[in-house]
Amino acid sequence: MANTHGESASEYEPLALTGGIPALDGLNVVEGGGVTSALGFRASGIHAGFRANPERLDLALVVADEPCACAATFTKNVFCAAPVIVSRHNLDDVSYGTARGLIVNSGTANAATGSKGIEAAEYVCAMTGETLGCPASEVMVASTGVIGVHLNLDVFDSQVPNAFAALSRDGGADAARAIMTTDTHPKEFAVSFDGGDIGYDGATFTVGGMCKGSGMIMPDMATMIACITTDAPMVPDVLHTALVGAVATSFNKVTVDSDTSTNDSCYLFASGAAAPGAAPIEPGTAAYDRFTSALRAVCETLARAMASDGEGATRLITVRVAGAADDADADVAARTIANSPLVKTAIFGHDANWGRIAGAVGRSGARFEQHDVSIDIMGIPVLRAGLPVPFDEDEALRRFERPEIDLDVDLGAGSSSTAIWTCDFSHDYVTINGDYRT
């Protein structure tokens, strides 16, 4: 899956989401699903002019038919962008509330732009709200692209009406393309589930979404922007609790290059349109468990797609750490391995160099004894009880042809475990980031 990061829109094809999808018990994958698979939502993606190439879509709009519950998670980077500040404020600084839609531009991040950037983001919300017929506070805004460049508001003035006119139930695919930066593929996914056995007879609920992210990615919030929609009935605070839980095991378990973006945002809208007038789903119920399972499936699949499409990547890498003393140790051990340039370049070179994995986990700060550690690479035992195990190098080379590489480490120090998704480092990663602004 070598990345080319081409400019022509015709080069973009949907990313193959291979393997690793969370347990889908009671869930159905929606073929070609995305951010408009749920009832009550329309979307569009157009070329507005933020990018010079007229074939690049660069303005996305996702709109609910009616104001609905909205929840969000945002970057924890202190150097956060103006859209993050404004959207957080529009959600009453608690990251949940009521909203009508989300507008996203690509090409310019509106980060490190001071008070002028804040005013620009506020203006975008106000003029989009006027177009949608809702208050500015019901519009979420996101931007992605080059940092330190001011938005061209004239483009919004002329093109938001065009994006509004293009809204449709079939517009999700265009929206997913319009939010891309160095991504090579749009990232979309959706699942549905029956409400009949969980208290909502006759209803079929859908959770679907889109995201972008290819580089400058590591939690908190993996440069990532995600928009997820559902037609299940939810109240804002419960929706936020569900989103935080799903993000913790998905987008916040992704790292491409250990850099946390200034613009990371994940939005979740709930229209309730699949069960009009029904009581909201409540925590502690079978319906809530089914909904959160669907939400996790969407978030984890999109998160894996981001790692798979990392800048210059040729392989998706799943790092699993088991036997940790606690969850924090499991996370820091897995994250240190996933962020190691030596590990990532070894994978690119098809080198089963377990010493780099051992070295990374050894400096991670996780608690363990060297003689308790085991390491497997692609299912091949390479370390047991802290000592190397002979293995077939030719078989390892054959397994390196797989699109996904699994690294498994057991610390032998407890019962906690986790998984982190990352990718290899290739020559292209340096080229892409060395030439990012030029």
Residue, then its C-alpha position, 0 to 999 in steps of 0.5 A: m500500500a505504498n503512498t503516493h500522495g498525489e494531487s489529482a482527485s482521480e487518484y483517490e480510491p476508497l481505502a481497503l479496510t482489511g482485518g482487525i475490525p472489532a467484534l461485530d456481534g449484532l452489527n452489520v457493515v453498511e456497504g459503501g457507508g459513511v457520514t451520511s449513512a445515518l438518517g437525518f444527515r446530508a453532506s457535500g464536498i466541493h472545490a472552493g479554492f483553498r487549494a490551487n488544483p481545481e480537481r481537489l475538493d477542499l470544503a466539506l459540509v455535514v448538516a443535520d436536518e434538524p438541530c440535534a445532540c452533538a458531542a466532541t473531543f479535541t486536541k490537548n495541544v496547548f497550541c490549539a487552532a482557532p477552530v478548536i477554540v471556537s467549536r469548544h466554546n460553541l459547545d459551552d466549553v463542556s464539549y457537548g450540546t446541540a448543533r446543526g452542522l460541521i464545516v471543514n476546509s482543507g489546505t489552511a489550518n487557521a492555527a497560530t493565527g491569533s485573535k484574527g484567526i479566532e475572528a475568522a472561525e467565528y465568522v465562518c460559523a456565523m455565515t454558515g449558520e445564516t446559510l443553514g438558518c441556525p445560530a452561529s453557536e450551532v455550527m462546528v468548524a474545523s480546518t486542516g492544512v498549513i499552520g500559521v496562514h490566515l483563512n481567505l474569508d472571501v472563499f467562504d463568502s462565495q462558496v458556502p452557498n455552493a456547498f449548501a446547494a450541493l448537500s445530499r444523502d449521497g454527498g458523504a463520499d465527496a465530504a470525505r475527500a474534501i477534508m483530506t490533506t496528505d491522505t492518499h485515500p478517503k476514510e469512511f465506514a458505517v455499521s447498523f444494528d436492529g433495535g427490536d431486541i433492545g427496546y426499539d421495535g421497528a427501528t434500525f440504527t446506523v452509526g457512520g463516519m469519516c475522518k482524515g489523518s495521515g501525518m502529525i498524528m499521535p494522541d491526545m487526539a490522533t492531524m486528525i479530523a473526524c465526523i461521526t453521525t448516528d440516527a439513534p436517539m441520544v442526549p448530549d451528555v450521554l453522547h459525550t460519555a460514549l464518544v470519550g470512551a470510544v475515542a480512548t480505545s481508537f483514535n487515541k491509540v493511533t500514532v504515525d509520528s508521535d506528533t500531536s496536531t494543533n487541530d485534532s477534533c472528533y465530532l459526533f452528531a445524533s439525529g434520533a431520526a431512526a426512532p422519532g419520538a422515542a425515549p433517548i438511549e440510557p447508560g446501563t441498558a442493552a441499547y446503550d451497550r449495542f450503540t457503544s459497540a457500534l460506535r467503537a467499531v466505527c472509530e476503531t476501523l477509521a483509526r486503523a485506516m489512519a495508521s494504514d495511510g500514514e505518510g509514506a507508509t507501506r505497512l500497518i503495524t499493530v503493537r500489542v502489549a500484554g502482561a503489564a502491571d496496569d493499563a498505564d504501563a501497557d499503554v506507555a510500553a506499546r506507545t514507545i514501541a510504536n513511536s520508535p523510529l528504529v522499530k518503524t524503519a526495521i519494519f520498512g526494511h523487512d528486518a525482524n529486529w527484535g532487539r529494537i523492540a526490546g530496547a524500546v520497551g526497556r526505556s518506556g518506563a513500564r515496570f517489568e523484569q527482563h527475564d519475564v519478557s516474551i516477544d513475537i513478530m508476525g506470530i513468530p516467537v523471537l524472545r522468550a524469558g528475556l532470551p532470543v529464540p532461533f527463528d526462520e529468517d526466510e519465513a519472516l521475510r515471507r510474512f513481511e509481505r503481509p499488509e499488516i505487521d503484528l508485534d506482540v510483547d508480553l511483559g510478564a508483570g500483570s494482567s493489563s493489555t492494550a493495542i496501538w496502531t502505527c505504520d512503518f517509516s519509509h523514504d517517502y515520509v521524509t520527502i513528504n514532510g520535507d516538502y510539505r509547504t513547498 
